[in-house]
Amino acid sequence: MSFATPNGRGFLREAALVATAMLAYFLVRNLTVGSAEEAFANAERIVDVEQWAHIGWEEDVQASIAGSDFLVMLANWIYIWGHWPVIIGAAIALHRYRPERYHLLRNALFVSGAIGFLFFALFPVAPPRLLDLGLVDTVTEQSQAYRALQPPGLTNQYAAFPSLHFGWNVVVGIVLLTTTARIAVRLLAVASPLAMGFAVMATANHFVVDVAAGLLVVLVGLAAAYAIERGGPVTTLRPRGSAARVEALRRRAAPVPRRAPRRQPSRRPVGS
């Protein structure tokens, strides 16, 4: 793809926009770091809610991989490489082949990210790995790749609620699932959020409530993205080839103009 073409320039423009948004995400996330005391108090409240609702599954989920170096490594890899690489790869593919669906995904990520900023600032929550719950921070202990993807200086360890790490995989999966009929892509669309939902708890980075909140936030973001799409030009919502079909139907339904009756030549007697 030549960057001198309109498509190339559009790609560069979107790449710059997304890169700026990602940088703003990390900067705002870092600037909205709540106090440790408040974050731990909110985490304790979440633990109480989970115990009351009998959904405190974090220990059981991590126990399912404990004792197996392979499963621990797999959970770490899903948590690290199954997030940003999947989001960026899906965004590039959609921008190339289905730009209208790319804009839907982009807007959903932006809106849900803005909602997440509010929670990070107003309701800081410490992740399970920092509480005295008997859980192990498998990512920090056994992997350095995560720190390369998200440097500690640009992260907020008290931004566990909601889990956008899980939620954004969900919204990518929904957009891909409703965009293509390719079996491999649809399988990825379903498997990615399911695997991430397991990994964020198995690595002790999020509570069950964080995951549920992340799902709700991205569904709100996706609904807002659909609303934005409906408010745009009608032509952007038409499937490929629909303009030609509409024109053909219009012509078929148009009334056939009546021809004027032909005038019969007058018959005069010969020689008159």
C-alpha positions in Angstrom: 0.0 0.0 0.0 1.4 3.4 -1.1 1.1 6.1 1.6 0.8 8.6 -1.2 -2.6 7.3 -2.1 -5.9 8.4 -0.3 -6.1 5.0 1.3 -2.5 5.2 2.4 -3.0 8.7 3.9 -6.2 7.5 5.6 -4.3 4.6 7.1 -1.5 7.0 8.4 -4.2 9.3 9.8 -6.0 6.5 11.7 -2.7 5.1 12.9 -1.7 8.5 14.3 -5.1 8.9 15.9 -5.0 5.5 17.5 -1.4 5.9 18.7 -2.4 9.2 20.3 -5.4 7.6 22.0 -3.2 4.8 23.3 -0.7 7.2 24.7 -3.5 9.3 26.3 -4.9 6.1 27.8 -1.6 5.2 29.5 -0.9 8.8 30.6 -4.4 9.4 32.0 -4.4 6.0 33.6 -1.1 6.9 35.3 -2.3 10.4 36.3 -5.4 9.1 37.9 -3.6 6.8 40.3 -5.7 6.7 43.5 -4.3 6.4 46.9 -3.2 3.0 48.0 -5.4 3.1 51.1 -8.5 3.9 49.0 -7.6 1.2 46.4 -7.2 -1.5 49.0 -10.4 -0.5 50.8 -12.3 -0.7 47.5 -10.7 -4.1 46.8 -11.9 -5.4 50.2 -15.4 -4.2 49.4 -15.3 -6.2 46.2 -14.1 -9.3 48.1 -17.1 -8.8 50.5 -19.5 -8.6 47.6 -18.1 -11.7 45.9 -18.3 -13.6 49.1 -21.9 -12.5 49.6 -22.8 -13.5 46.0 -20.7 -16.7 46.1 -18.7 -15.7 43.1 -15.2 -15.4 44.6 -13.7 -17.8 42.1 -10.2 -16.3 41.7 -8.5 -18.8 44.0 -10.1 -21.8 42.3 -9.2 -20.4 38.8 -5.5 -19.9 39.8 -5.5 -23.4 41.5 -6.4 -24.9 38.1 -3.0 -23.9 36.7 -0.9 -24.2 39.8 1.7 -26.9 39.7 2.0 -26.9 35.9 4.7 -24.6 34.5 3.1 -25.0 31.0 -0.3 -23.8 32.1 1.1 -20.9 34.0 3.2 -19.9 31.0 0.1 -20.3 28.8 -2.0 -18.1 31.1 0.8 -15.5 31.1 1.1 -15.5 27.3 -2.6 -15.1 26.9 -2.7 -12.2 29.3 0.3 -10.5 27.6 0.1 -11.4 23.9 -3.6 -11.9 23.6 -4.5 -8.3 24.3 -2.8 -5.5 22.4 -1.5 -7.6 19.6 -5.0 -9.0 19.0 -6.6 -5.5 19.2 -4.1 -3.9 16.8 -4.1 -6.8 14.4 -7.9 -6.8 14.2 -8.0 -3.0 13.8 -5.5 -3.2 10.9 -7.3 -6.0 9.1 -10.7 -4.2 9.5 -9.3 -0.9 8.3 -7.9 -2.7 5.2 -10.9 -4.8 4.3 -14.0 -3.5 6.1 -13.4 0.2 7.0 -16.9 0.8 8.2 -16.5 -2.0 10.8 -13.1 -0.6 11.8 -14.8 2.7 12.6 -17.3 0.8 14.7 -14.6 -0.9 16.7 -12.5 2.3 17.1 -15.5 4.2 18.4 -16.4 1.4 20.8 -12.9 1.3 22.2 -12.8 5.1 22.6 -16.1 5.4 24.4 -15.5 2.4 26.7 -12.0 3.7 27.4 -13.4 7.1 28.5 -15.8 5.4 30.8 -12.9 3.3 32.2 -11.0 6.5 32.9 -13.8 7.7 35.2 -13.8 4.5 37.2 -10.0 4.5 37.5 -10.1 8.1 38.9 -13.1 7.8 41.1 -13.0 4.2 42.2 -9.4 2.9 42.3 -9.2 -0.8 43.0 -6.1 -2.9 43.9 -5.9 -6.2 42.0 -6.1 -9.5 43.8 -2.4 -10.1 43.4 -1.7 -7.2 45.8 -4.1 -8.4 48.5 -3.4 -11.0 51.2 -5.5 -13.7 49.5 -2.9 -16.3 48.9 -2.8 -15.6 45.2 0.4 -15.4 43.1 1.3 -12.7 40.6 2.4 -15.1 37.9 3.0 -12.5 35.3 5.5 -10.4 37.3 7.2 -13.5 38.8 7.6 -15.5 35.5 7.5 -13.1 32.6 9.2 -9.9 31.6 7.4 -9.4 28.3 4.5 -7.6 29.9 6.8 -4.9 31.2 8.1 -4.3 27.7 4.5 -3.9 26.3 3.4 -1.7 29.3 6.3 0.0 31.1 5.7 0.4 34.8 5.9 4.2 34.5 2.8 4.3 32.2 0.7 1.9 34.2 -1.6 2.2 37.2 -1.7 -0.8 39.3 -4.9 0.4 41.0 -6.9 0.5 37.8 -8.3 -3.0 38.1 -12.0 -2.0 37.9 -13.4 -2.4 35.3 -11.2 -4.9 33.5 -10.8 -3.4 30.0 -8.1 -6.0 29.5 -10.9 -8.4 29.2 -13.6 -6.1 27.9 -11.7 -4.9 24.9 -11.1 -8.4 23.8 -14.9 -8.9 24.1 -15.7 -6.0 21.8 -13.1 -7.1 19.3 -14.6 -10.5 19.3 -18.2 -9.2 18.8 -17.2 -7.0 15.9 -15.2 -9.8 14.2 -18.0 -12.3 14.8 -20.6 -10.0 13.2 -18.3 -9.1 10.3 -17.1 -12.2 8.7 -18.2 -15.8 7.9 -14.7 -17.2 7.9 -14.6 -20.0 10.4 -11.0 -19.4 11.6 -11.7 -15.7 12.4 -15.0 -16.5 14.1 -13.3 -19.1 16.3 -10.7 -16.5 17.2 -13.5 -14.0 18.0 -15.1 -16.4 20.5 -11.9 -18.0 21.9 -10.1 -14.7 22.5 -12.4 -13.2 25.1 -13.1 -16.5 26.8 -9.3 -17.2 27.2 -8.7 -13.7 28.4 -11.4 -13.9 30.9 -9.8 -17.0 32.3 -6.2 -15.5 32.1 -7.0 -12.2 34.0 -8.2 -14.2 37.0 -5.6 -17.1 36.7 -2.8 -14.5 36.9 -4.5 -12.7 39.8 -4.8 -9.5 38.0 -8.6 -9.1 38.2 -11.5 -10.1 40.3 -14.6 -11.7 38.9 -16.5 -8.4 39.5 -13.8 -6.6 37.5 -14.5 -8.9 34.6 -18.2 -8.4 34.8 -17.8 -4.7 35.0 -15.5 -4.7 32.0 -18.2 -6.6 30.0 -20.9 -4.0 30.9 -18.6 -1.0 30.1 -17.7 -2.3 26.6 -21.3 -3.2 25.8 -22.2 0.4 26.6 -19.3 1.6 24.4 -20.5 -0.7 21.6 -24.0 0.6 21.8 -22.7 4.1 21.7 -20.6 3.2 18.6 -23.7 1.9 16.8 -25.5 5.1 17.7 -22.7 7.1 16.2 -22.8 5.0 13.1 -26.5 5.4 12.6 -26.0 9.2 12.9 -23.5 9.2 10.1 -24.2 9.3 6.3 -26.6 6.7 5.2 -24.3 5.5 2.4 -21.7 4.3 5.0 -24.3 1.8 6.4 -25.2 0.2 3.1 -23.7 -3.2 2.2 -21.5 -3.4 -0.8 -23.4 -3.4 -4.0 -26.6 -2.1 -2.4 -26.6 1.2 -4.4 -26.8 -0.7 -7.7 -29.6 -3.0 -6.3 -31.5 0.1 -5.1 -31.2 1.7 -8.5 -32.3 -1.4 -10.3 -35.4 -1.7 -8.0 -36.2 1.9 -8.6 -36.1 1.6 -12.3 -38.2 -1.6 -12.1 -40.8 0.1 -10.0 -41.0 3.3 -12.1 -44.1 3.6 -14.2 -43.6 2.9 -17.9 -44.4 6.1 -19.8 -47.3 5.7 -22.3 -46.5 6.2 -25.9 -48.6 8.7 -27.9 -50.9 6.9 -30.4 -49.5 6.9 -33.9 -51.4 9.1 -36.3 -52.8 7.1 -39.2 -52.1 8.7 -42.6 -55.1 10.2 -44.1 -56.5 8.2 -47.1 -57.5 10.4 -49.9 -59.0 9.2 -53.1 -56.4 9.0 -55.8 -56.6 12.0 -58.1 -58.8 14.0 -55.8 
